[in-house]
Amino acid sequence: MEEIKKEDISQNIVLENRKKLEMTGINEVGDFNEEKITAFSTLGTIIIKGVGLHVEKFNNKTKELNVNGSIRELKYSENTKNKNKSFLSRLFK
């Protein structure tokens, strides 16, 4: 069984003046537009909502995500990446 290292599940979030967001521990960026960004992190799914949102940087190797814009909401949820798919599509993966 593979051992999970603490740094593999580490996550930091820095929000400056609700205009600049820096996050670590991001595995993937899903759908995004100027009002909503979906990010899949080591600790769950994060929904970022706001106005004029822009993904400034996403680095898959360092797992860093930087977002600019007027950030109104940060919402965590359980990993829902596969929950949006139908039962049959998950079954016949």
HELIX and SHEET records of a PDB file:
HELIX    1   1 LYS A    6  ASP A    8  5                                   3    
HELIX    2   2 PHE A   87  LEU A   91  1                                   5    
SHEET    1   A 6 ILE A  13  GLU A  16  0                                        
SHEET    2   A 6 LYS A  20  THR A  24 -1                                        
SHEET    3   A 6 GLU A  64  SER A  77 -1                                        
SHEET    4   A 6 GLY A  44  ASN A  59 -1                                        
SHEET    5   A 6 LYS A  36  SER A  41 -1                                        
SHEET    6   A 6 ILE A  26  PHE A  32 -1                                        
END                                                                             
